[in-house]
Amino acid sequence: RPAYKMPGHRPTENDKRVLIWSGRFKSRDQIPEFVSHEMIDASRNKLRVKACYIMIGLTVLSCVAMVILGKQAAGRNESLLGWNMERKARWREEAGRESTVAAEKAP
């Protein structure tokens, strides 16, 4: 064993959660007082991979949901182009009203 290598690390509360969530230990009682740095790093990496898989799954589900919602909107003849044209028409009307009100107030 090299002299520069520390024998272990006292896990913090977050480290203990990571060790349990990664499946290294079943309960807090099973976690020893000192744990190697390699074990904590391996547990963190395993948890990172699980989090990435969850994010990938959520991304795929949200894409499928957006496709379904887009097809439903197309079935109702709704489109972004139509919404934008209606919104711009409302803005033009409001701007026209404001300009006529401003012209009437000016002496």
N, CA, C and O atoms as CSV, one atom per row, in Angstrom:
chain,resi,resn,atom,element,x,y,z
A,1,ARG,N,N,0.849,-1.179,0.000
A,1,ARG,CA,C,0.000,0.000,0.000
A,1,ARG,C,C,0.896,1.245,0.000
A,1,ARG,O,O,1.768,1.381,0.858
A,2,PRO,N,N,0.682,2.156,-0.964
A,2,PRO,CA,C,1.518,3.359,-1.006
A,2,PRO,C,C,1.280,4.247,0.215
A,2,PRO,O,O,0.194,4.250,0.796
A,3,ALA,N,N,2.296,4.985,0.583
A,3,ALA,CA,C,2.213,5.833,1.771
A,3,ALA,C,C,1.336,7.062,1.519
A,3,ALA,O,O,0.742,7.596,2.455
A,4,TYR,N,N,1.249,7.511,0.276
A,4,TYR,CA,C,0.495,8.735,-0.015
A,4,TYR,C,C,-1.003,8.497,-0.121
A,4,TYR,O,O,-1.772,9.459,-0.124
A,5,LYS,N,N,-1.432,7.273,-0.205
A,5,LYS,CA,C,-2.853,6.982,-0.382
A,5,LYS,C,C,-3.553,6.885,0.966
A,5,LYS,O,O,-3.107,6.165,1.860
A,6,MET,N,N,-4.646,7.613,1.101
A,6,MET,CA,C,-5.388,7.591,2.356
A,6,MET,C,C,-6.182,6.286,2.456
A,6,MET,O,O,-6.655,5.779,1.439
A,7,PRO,N,N,-6.334,5.741,3.654
A,7,PRO,CA,C,-7.002,4.451,3.805
A,7,PRO,C,C,-8.502,4.520,3.549
A,7,PRO,O,O,-9.100,3.516,3.159
A,8,GLY,N,N,-9.107,5.645,3.751
A,8,GLY,CA,C,-10.546,5.713,3.548
A,8,GLY,C,C,-11.068,7.118,3.746
A,8,GLY,O,O,-10.326,8.071,3.979
A,9,HIS,N,N,-12.349,7.196,3.643
A,9,HIS,CA,C,-13.022,8.489,3.730
A,9,HIS,C,C,-14.262,8.302,4.577
A,9,HIS,O,O,-15.004,7.336,4.402
A,10,ARG,N,N,-14.483,9.220,5.488
A,10,ARG,CA,C,-15.687,9.152,6.310
A,10,ARG,C,C,-16.830,9.747,5.485
A,10,ARG,O,O,-16.806,10.938,5.176
A,11,PRO,N,N,-17.820,8.942,5.129
A,11,PRO,CA,C,-18.882,9.445,4.246
A,11,PRO,C,C,-19.783,10.463,4.944
A,11,PRO,O,O,-20.154,10.292,6.105
A,12,THR,N,N,-20.125,11.517,4.217
A,12,THR,CA,C,-21.062,12.513,4.721
A,12,THR,C,C,-22.482,11.973,4.540
A,12,THR,O,O,-22.675,10.872,4.025
A,13,GLU,N,N,-23.464,12.754,4.967
A,13,GLU,CA,C,-24.858,12.313,4.822
A,13,GLU,C,C,-25.216,12.162,3.339
A,13,GLU,O,O,-25.908,11.216,2.964
A,14,ASN,N,N,-24.751,13.081,2.503
A,14,ASN,CA,C,-25.028,12.967,1.068
A,14,ASN,C,C,-24.337,11.748,0.466
A,14,ASN,O,O,-24.907,11.059,-0.380
A,15,ASP,N,N,-23.104,11.486,0.906
A,15,ASP,CA,C,-22.408,10.293,0.426
A,15,ASP,C,C,-23.165,9.024,0.815
A,15,ASP,O,O,-23.245,8.073,0.037
A,16,LYS,N,N,-23.715,9.023,2.021
A,16,LYS,CA,C,-24.476,7.848,2.464
A,16,LYS,C,C,-25.727,7.658,1.604
A,16,LYS,O,O,-26.079,6.531,1.254
A,17,ARG,N,N,-26.399,8.768,1.264
A,17,ARG,CA,C,-27.570,8.662,0.380
A,17,ARG,C,C,-27.160,8.104,-0.983
A,17,ARG,O,O,-27.840,7.245,-1.546
A,18,VAL,N,N,-26.044,8.605,-1.502
A,18,VAL,CA,C,-25.570,8.138,-2.809
A,18,VAL,C,C,-25.237,6.648,-2.751
A,18,VAL,O,O,-25.569,5.896,-3.668
A,19,LEU,N,N,-24.588,6.232,-1.684
A,19,LEU,CA,C,-24.236,4.813,-1.547
A,19,LEU,C,C,-25.490,3.935,-1.479
A,19,LEU,O,O,-25.495,2.821,-2.003
A,20,ILE,N,N,-26.537,4.426,-0.844
A,20,ILE,CA,C,-27.775,3.643,-0.743
A,20,ILE,C,C,-28.521,3.654,-2.077
A,20,ILE,O,O,-28.962,2.606,-2.549
A,21,TRP,N,N,-28.664,4.840,-2.690
A,21,TRP,CA,C,-29.404,4.949,-3.955
A,21,TRP,C,C,-28.728,4.177,-5.083
A,21,TRP,O,O,-29.396,3.660,-5.977
A,22,SER,N,N,-27.396,4.103,-5.036
A,22,SER,CA,C,-26.698,3.383,-6.103
A,22,SER,C,C,-26.763,1.876,-5.911
A,22,SER,O,O,-26.365,1.118,-6.796
A,23,GLY,N,N,-27.262,1.438,-4.764
A,23,GLY,CA,C,-27.409,0.006,-4.532
A,23,GLY,C,C,-26.205,-0.634,-3.884
A,23,GLY,O,O,-26.153,-1.858,-3.770
A,24,ARG,N,N,-25.230,0.156,-3.454
A,24,ARG,CA,C,-24.026,-0.380,-2.828
A,24,ARG,C,C,-24.367,-1.002,-1.464
A,24,ARG,O,O,-23.861,-2.067,-1.110
A,25,PHE,N,N,-25.232,-0.316,-0.712
A,25,PHE,CA,C,-25.670,-0.808,0.592
A,25,PHE,C,C,-27.186,-0.723,0.663
A,25,PHE,O,O,-27.802,0.095,-0.020
A,26,LYS,N,N,-27.778,-1.560,1.481
A,26,LYS,CA,C,-29.241,-1.600,1.587
A,26,LYS,C,C,-29.788,-0.585,2.585
A,26,LYS,O,O,-30.890,-0.069,2.398
A,27,SER,N,N,-29.026,-0.292,3.649
A,27,SER,CA,C,-29.498,0.651,4.662
A,27,SER,C,C,-28.301,1.425,5.217
A,27,SER,O,O,-27.146,1.095,4.950
A,28,ARG,N,N,-28.610,2.457,5.989
A,28,ARG,CA,C,-27.547,3.271,6.595
A,28,ARG,C,C,-26.740,2.467,7.622
A,28,ARG,O,O,-25.563,2.749,7.846
A,29,ASP,N,N,-27.363,1.488,8.230
A,29,ASP,CA,C,-26.672,0.687,9.251
A,29,ASP,C,C,-25.542,-0.142,8.653
A,29,ASP,O,O,-24.566,-0.446,9.339
A,30,GLN,N,N,-25.663,-0.502,7.403
A,30,GLN,CA,C,-24.661,-1.343,6.750
A,30,GLN,C,C,-23.442,-0.558,6.277
A,30,GLN,O,O,-22.410,-1.159,5.980
A,31,ILE,N,N,-23.532,0.762,6.199
A,31,ILE,CA,C,-22.419,1.570,5.702
A,31,ILE,C,C,-21.347,1.641,6.789
A,31,ILE,O,O,-21.630,2.054,7.913
A,32,PRO,N,N,-20.109,1.237,6.457
A,32,PRO,CA,C,-19.044,1.294,7.462
A,32,PRO,C,C,-18.637,2.739,7.772
A,32,PRO,O,O,-19.019,3.673,7.067
A,33,GLU,N,N,-17.865,2.894,8.825
A,33,GLU,CA,C,-17.449,4.241,9.244
A,33,GLU,C,C,-16.538,4.874,8.196
A,33,GLU,O,O,-16.636,6.073,7.935
A,34,PHE,N,N,-15.656,4.079,7.596
A,34,PHE,CA,C,-14.760,4.573,6.552
A,34,PHE,C,C,-15.023,3.806,5.262
A,34,PHE,O,O,-15.157,2.582,5.260
A,35,VAL,N,N,-15.093,4.555,4.166
A,35,VAL,CA,C,-15.352,3.976,2.853
A,35,VAL,C,C,-14.263,4.476,1.910
A,35,VAL,O,O,-13.809,5.613,2.040
A,36,SER,N,N,-13.843,3.651,0.974
A,36,SER,CA,C,-12.786,4.063,0.053
A,36,SER,C,C,-13.300,5.130,-0.913
A,36,SER,O,O,-14.490,5.187,-1.221
A,37,HIS,N,N,-12.395,5.958,-1.375
A,37,HIS,CA,C,-12.750,6.996,-2.344
A,37,HIS,C,C,-13.254,6.374,-3.644
A,37,HIS,O,O,-14.145,6.913,-4.300
A,38,GLU,N,N,-12.671,5.232,-4.006
A,38,GLU,CA,C,-13.084,4.561,-5.235
A,38,GLU,C,C,-14.538,4.117,-5.160
A,38,GLU,O,O,-15.270,4.204,-6.146
A,39,MET,N,N,-14.960,3.636,-3.977
A,39,MET,CA,C,-16.338,3.181,-3.824
A,39,MET,C,C,-17.313,4.362,-3.945
A,39,MET,O,O,-18.368,4.238,-4.568
A,40,ILE,N,N,-16.963,5.482,-3.359
A,40,ILE,CA,C,-17.832,6.659,-3.450
A,40,ILE,C,C,-17.882,7.169,-4.886
A,40,ILE,O,O,-18.951,7.526,-5.381
A,41,ASP,N,N,-16.727,7.208,-5.560
A,41,ASP,CA,C,-16.705,7.650,-6.957
A,41,ASP,C,C,-17.514,6.715,-7.847
A,41,ASP,O,O,-18.254,7.169,-8.720
A,42,ALA,N,N,-17.375,5.410,-7.627
A,42,ALA,CA,C,-18.136,4.448,-8.427
A,42,ALA,C,C,-19.636,4.607,-8.177
A,42,ALA,O,O,-20.437,4.501,-9.106
A,43,SER,N,N,-20.012,4.857,-6.937
A,43,SER,CA,C,-21.435,5.047,-6.619
A,43,SER,C,C,-21.967,6.317,-7.258
A,43,SER,O,O,-23.081,6.327,-7.781
A,44,ARG,N,N,-21.184,7.391,-7.223
A,44,ARG,CA,C,-21.600,8.645,-7.861
A,44,ARG,C,C,-21.749,8.472,-9.365
A,44,ARG,O,O,-22.699,8.972,-9.966
A,45,ASN,N,N,-20.804,7.760,-9.965
A,45,ASN,CA,C,-20.886,7.530,-11.408
A,45,ASN,C,C,-22.119,6.697,-11.766
A,45,ASN,O,O,-22.791,6.961,-12.763
A,46,LYS,N,N,-22.400,5.703,-10.949
A,46,LYS,CA,C,-23.578,4.863,-11.197
A,46,LYS,C,C,-24.852,5.689,-11.079
A,46,LYS,O,O,-25.780,5.521,-11.871
A,47,LEU,N,N,-24.899,6.579,-10.092
A,47,LEU,CA,C,-26.060,7.450,-9.910
A,47,LEU,C,C,-26.179,8.448,-11.061
A,47,LEU,O,O,-27.287,8.759,-11.497
A,48,ARG,N,N,-25.039,8.953,-11.558
A,48,ARG,CA,C,-25.063,9.854,-12.722
A,48,ARG,C,C,-25.642,9.157,-13.944
A,48,ARG,O,O,-26.433,9.743,-14.684
A,49,VAL,N,N,-25.250,7.917,-14.150
A,49,VAL,CA,C,-25.759,7.160,-15.289
A,49,VAL,C,C,-27.260,6.941,-15.161
A,49,VAL,O,O,-27.997,7.076,-16.137
A,50,LYS,N,N,-27.712,6.601,-13.952
A,50,LYS,CA,C,-29.158,6.423,-13.738
A,50,LYS,C,C,-29.912,7.718,-14.014
A,50,LYS,O,O,-30.976,7.702,-14.632
A,51,ALA,N,N,-29.357,8.844,-13.553
A,51,ALA,CA,C,-29.997,10.141,-13.797
A,51,ALA,C,C,-30.044,10.448,-15.288
A,51,ALA,O,O,-31.033,10.993,-15.778
A,52,CYS,N,N,-28.989,10.105,-16.006
A,52,CYS,CA,C,-28.974,10.330,-17.462
A,52,CYS,C,C,-30.032,9.475,-18.145
A,52,CYS,O,O,-30.721,9.953,-19.047
A,53,TYR,N,N,-30.172,8.221,-17.733
A,53,TYR,CA,C,-31.206,7.367,-18.319
A,53,TYR,C,C,-32.596,7.914,-18.051
A,53,TYR,O,O,-33.467,7.863,-18.920
A,54,ILE,N,N,-32.806,8.436,-16.852
A,54,ILE,CA,C,-34.111,9.030,-16.534
A,54,ILE,C,C,-34.369,10.245,-17.415
A,54,ILE,O,O,-35.476,10.415,-17.926
A,55,MET,N,N,-33.349,11.097,-17.599
A,55,MET,CA,C,-33.516,12.284,-18.449
A,55,MET,C,C,-33.769,11.897,-19.899
A,55,MET,O,O,-34.572,12.537,-20.578
A,56,ILE,N,N,-33.092,10.857,-20.380
A,56,ILE,CA,C,-33.322,10.391,-21.750
A,56,ILE,C,C,-34.754,9.918,-21.903
A,56,ILE,O,O,-35.420,10.243,-22.886
A,57,GLY,N,N,-35.234,9.141,-20.921
A,57,GLY,CA,C,-36.610,8.647,-20.968
A,57,GLY,C,C,-37.624,9.780,-20.955
A,57,GLY,O,O,-38.590,9.763,-21.718
A,58,LEU,N,N,-37.405,10.771,-20.084
A,58,LEU,CA,C,-38.319,11.910,-20.031
A,58,LEU,C,C,-38.297,12.710,-21.330
A,58,LEU,O,O,-39.332,13.214,-21.764
A,59,THR,N,N,-37.133,12.829,-21.948
A,59,THR,CA,C,-37.032,13.540,-23.221
A,59,THR,C,C,-37.812,12.817,-24.310
A,59,THR,O,O,-38.523,13.451,-25.090
A,60,VAL,N,N,-37.685,11.503,-24.367
A,60,VAL,CA,C,-38.421,10.729,-25.375
A,60,VAL,C,C,-39.923,10.843,-25.132
A,60,VAL,O,O,-40.695,11.027,-26.073
A,61,LEU,N,N,-40.338,10.732,-23.863
A,61,LEU,CA,C,-41.771,10.856,-23.552
A,61,LEU,C,C,-42.312,12.234,-23.913
A,61,LEU,O,O,-43.416,12.349,-24.444
A,62,SER,N,N,-41.542,13.275,-23.628
A,62,SER,CA,C,-42.023,14.620,-23.965
A,62,SER,C,C,-42.075,14.819,-25.471
A,62,SER,O,O,-42.964,15.517,-25.959
A,63,CYS,N,N,-41.156,14.232,-26.218
A,63,CYS,CA,C,-41.208,14.324,-27.684
A,63,CYS,C,C,-42.458,13.630,-28.221
A,63,CYS,O,O,-43.137,14.159,-29.101
A,64,VAL,N,N,-42.756,12.461,-27.698
A,64,VAL,CA,C,-43.958,11.743,-28.128
A,64,VAL,C,C,-45.202,12.548,-27.786
A,64,VAL,O,O,-46.134,12.623,-28.588
A,65,ALA,N,N,-45.225,13.154,-26.596
A,65,ALA,CA,C,-46.374,13.973,-26.202
A,65,ALA,C,C,-46.530,15.173,-27.130
A,65,ALA,O,O,-47.651,15.524,-27.499
A,66,MET,N,N,-45.428,15.805,-27.510
A,66,MET,CA,C,-45.507,16.965,-28.405
A,66,MET,C,C,-46.010,16.554,-29.788
A,66,MET,O,O,-46.759,17.299,-30.419
A,67,VAL,N,N,-45.608,15.384,-30.262
A,67,VAL,CA,C,-46.104,14.901,-31.553
A,67,VAL,C,C,-47.613,14.676,-31.485
A,67,VAL,O,O,-48.346,15.060,-32.396
A,68,ILE,N,N,-48.070,14.055,-30.403
A,68,ILE,CA,C,-49.506,13.796,-30.247
A,68,ILE,C,C,-50.282,15.103,-30.170
A,68,ILE,O,O,-51.310,15.255,-30.830
A,69,LEU,N,N,-49.793,16.055,-29.363
A,69,LEU,CA,C,-50.475,17.347,-29.244
A,69,LEU,C,C,-50.457,18.108,-30.569
A,69,LEU,O,O,-51.437,18.771,-30.909
A,70,GLY,N,N,-49.378,18.025,-31.310
A,70,GLY,CA,C,-49.295,18.687,-32.620
A,70,GLY,C,C,-50.281,18.098,-33.608
A,70,GLY,O,O,-50.904,18.832,-34.374
A,71,LYS,N,N,-50.430,16.781,-33.600
A,71,LYS,CA,C,-51.400,16.152,-34.508
A,71,LYS,C,C,-52.831,16.518,-34.131
A,71,LYS,O,O,-53.676,16.717,-35.003
A,72,GLN,N,N,-53.101,16.607,-32.829
A,72,GLN,CA,C,-54.441,17.023,-32.398
A,72,GLN,C,C,-54.721,18.464,-32.813
A,72,GLN,O,O,-55.828,18.779,-33.249
A,73,ALA,N,N,-53.733,19.337,-32.683
A,73,ALA,CA,C,-53.910,20.732,-33.085
A,73,ALA,C,C,-54.098,20.831,-34.598
A,73,ALA,O,O,-54.885,21.652,-35.070
A,74,ALA,N,N,-53.393,20.014,-35.350
A,74,ALA,CA,C,-53.562,20.019,-36.802
A,74,ALA,C,C,-54.952,19.535,-37.179
A,74,ALA,O,O,-55.530,20.006,-38.158
A,75,GLY,N,N,-55.486,18.606,-36.417
A,75,GLY,CA,C,-56.845,18.131,-36.656
A,75,GLY,C,C,-57.884,19.211,-36.398
A,75,GLY,O,O,-58.954,19.201,-37.007
A,76,ARG,N,N,-57.576,20.153,-35.492
A,76,ARG,CA,C,-58.476,21.273,-35.217
A,76,ARG,C,C,-58.167,22.475,-36.106
A,76,ARG,O,O,-58.727,23.552,-35.904
A,77,ASN,N,N,-57.288,22.300,-37.081
A,77,ASN,CA,C,-56.847,23.355,-38.006
A,77,ASN,C,C,-56.204,24.527,-37.272
A,77,ASN,O,O,-56.389,25.680,-37.662
A,78,GLU,N,N,-55.461,24.245,-36.226
A,78,GLU,CA,C,-54.695,25.264,-35.513
A,78,GLU,C,C,-53.249,25.154,-35.954
A,78,GLU,O,O,-52.721,24.058,-36.144
A,79,SER,N,N,-52.619,26.304,-36.112
A,79,SER,CA,C,-51.201,26.293,-36.466
A,79,SER,C,C,-50.535,27.525,-35.867
A,79,SER,O,O,-51.200,28.499,-35.513
A,80,LEU,N,N,-49.239,27.465,-35.763
A,80,LEU,CA,C,-48.493,28.606,-35.247
A,80,LEU,C,C,-48.612,29.798,-36.190
A,80,LEU,O,O,-48.665,30.944,-35.744
A,81,LEU,N,N,-48.653,29.530,-37.484
A,81,LEU,CA,C,-48.798,30.608,-38.455
A,81,LEU,C,C,-50.106,31.359,-38.241
A,81,LEU,O,O,-50.124,32.589,-38.258
A,82,GLY,N,N,-51.193,30.632,-38.040
A,82,GLY,CA,C,-52.490,31.264,-37.795
A,82,GLY,C,C,-52.504,32.063,-36.504
A,82,GLY,O,O,-53.037,33.172,-36.454
A,83,TRP,N,N,-51.913,31.490,-35.456
A,83,TRP,CA,C,-51.857,32.200,-34.168
A,83,TRP,C,C,-51.063,33.497,-34.305
A,83,TRP,O,O,-51.474,34.537,-33.790
A,84,ASN,N,N,-49.925,33.434,-34.999
A,84,ASN,CA,C,-49.100,34.629,-35.169
A,84,ASN,C,C,-49.820,35.688,-35.996
A,84,ASN,O,O,-49.737,36.877,-35.685
A,85,MET,N,N,-50.516,35.276,-37.030
A,85,MET,CA,C,-51.233,36.244,-37.860
A,85,MET,C,C,-52.352,36.915,-37.055
A,85,MET,O,O,-52.545,38.125,-37.170
A,86,GLU,N,N,-53.091,36.152,-36.245
A,86,GLU,CA,C,-54.147,36.725,-35.402
A,86,GLU,C,C,-53.564,37.697,-34.376
A,86,GLU,O,O,-54.122,38.770,-34.142
A,87,ARG,N,N,-52.459,37.322,-33.777
A,87,ARG,CA,C,-51.834,38.182,-32.772
A,87,ARG,C,C,-51.349,39.488,-33.391
A,87,ARG,O,O,-51.528,40.556,-32.807
A,88,LYS,N,N,-50.737,39.407,-34.572
A,88,LYS,CA,C,-50.253,40.620,-35.235
A,88,LYS,C,C,-51.416,41.503,-35.682
A,88,LYS,O,O,-51.302,42.729,-35.655
A,89,ALA,N,N,-52.535,40.898,-36.094
A,89,ALA,CA,C,-53.712,41.680,-36.465
A,89,ALA,C,C,-54.247,42.430,-35.245
A,89,ALA,O,O,-54.643,43.591,-35.348
A,90,ARG,N,N,-54.255,41.753,-34.076
A,90,ARG,CA,C,-54.694,42.431,-32.844
A,90,ARG,C,C,-53.762,43.582,-32.496
A,90,ARG,O,O,-54.220,44.650,-32.090
A,91,TRP,N,N,-52.470,43.375,-32.651
A,91,TRP,CA,C,-51.515,44.442,-32.355
A,91,TRP,C,C,-51.738,45.641,-33.277
A,91,TRP,O,O,-51.695,46.792,-32.845
A,92,ARG,N,N,-51.974,45.346,-34.547
A,92,ARG,CA,C,-52.223,46.449,-35.499
A,92,ARG,C,C,-53.474,47.221,-35.119
A,92,ARG,O,O,-53.488,48.450,-35.182
A,93,GLU,N,N,-54.536,46.505,-34.720
A,93,GLU,CA,C,-55.763,47.171,-34.295
A,93,GLU,C,C,-55.513,48.056,-33.077
A,93,GLU,O,O,-55.957,49.203,-33.031
A,94,GLU,N,N,-54.792,47.508,-32.082
A,94,GLU,CA,C,-54.493,48.281,-30.881
A,94,GLU,C,C,-53.641,49.499,-31.215
A,94,GLU,O,O,-53.878,50.583,-30.683
A,95,ALA,N,N,-52.657,49.332,-32.086
A,95,ALA,CA,C,-51.808,50.458,-32.471
A,95,ALA,C,C,-52.626,51.500,-33.222
A,95,ALA,O,O,-52.414,52.697,-33.031
A,96,GLY,N,N,-53.566,51.067,-34.079
A,96,GLY,CA,C,-54.428,52.005,-34.806
A,96,GLY,C,C,-55.323,52.770,-33.852
A,96,GLY,O,O,-55.509,53.976,-34.011
A,97,ARG,N,N,-55.880,52.085,-32.859
A,97,ARG,CA,C,-56.730,52.752,-31.864
A,97,ARG,C,C,-55.935,53.776,-31.063
A,97,ARG,O,O,-56.397,54.891,-30.822
A,98,GLU,N,N,-54.727,53.377,-30.655
A,98,GLU,CA,C,-53.895,54.290,-29.876
A,98,GLU,C,C,-53.508,55.519,-30.684
A,98,GLU,O,O,-53.465,56.628,-30.151
A,99,SER,N,N,-53.225,55.323,-31.971
A,99,SER,CA,C,-52.845,56.472,-32.791
A,99,SER,C,C,-54.036,57.406,-33.023
A,99,SER,O,O,-53.859,58.623,-33.064
A,100,THR,N,N,-55.251,56.856,-33.174
A,100,THR,CA,C,-56.427,57.727,-33.353
A,100,THR,C,C,-56.741,58.475,-32.053
A,100,THR,O,O,-57.122,59.646,-32.084
A,101,VAL,N,N,-56.579,57.798,-30.913
A,101,VAL,CA,C,-56.810,58.470,-29.636
A,101,VAL,C,C,-55.781,59.562,-29.433
A,101,VAL,O,O,-56.125,60.645,-28.959
A,102,ALA,N,N,-54.525,59.308,-29.779
A,102,ALA,CA,C,-53.473,60.304,-29.644
A,102,ALA,C,C,-53.707,61.471,-30.593
A,102,ALA,O,O,-53.431,62.618,-30.241
A,103,ALA,N,N,-54.217,61.190,-31.806
A,103,ALA,CA,C,-54.493,62.261,-32.768
A,103,ALA,C,C,-55.660,63.127,-32.313
A,103,ALA,O,O,-55.662,64.337,-32.540
A,104,GLU,N,N,-56.651,62.514,-31.671
A,104,GLU,CA,C,-57.812,63.295,-31.179
A,104,GLU,C,C,-57.411,64.192,-30.004
A,104,GLU,O,O,-57.947,65.290,-29.859
A,105,LYS,N,N,-56.484,63.741,-29.173
A,105,LYS,CA,C,-56.070,64.530,-28.023
A,105,LYS,C,C,-55.159,65.673,-28.427
A,105,LYS,O,O,-55.103,66.690,-27.736
A,106,ALA,N,N,-54.457,65.529,-29.512
A,106,ALA,CA,C,-53.523,66.583,-29.935
A,106,ALA,C,C,-54.313,67.768,-30.485
A,106,ALA,O,O,-55.220,67.579,-31.296
A,107,PRO,N,N,-53.977,69.008,-30.050
A,107,PRO,CA,C,-54.719,70.189,-30.532
A,107,PRO,C,C,-54.324,70.629,-31.910
A,107,PRO,O,O,-54.870,71.603,-32.427
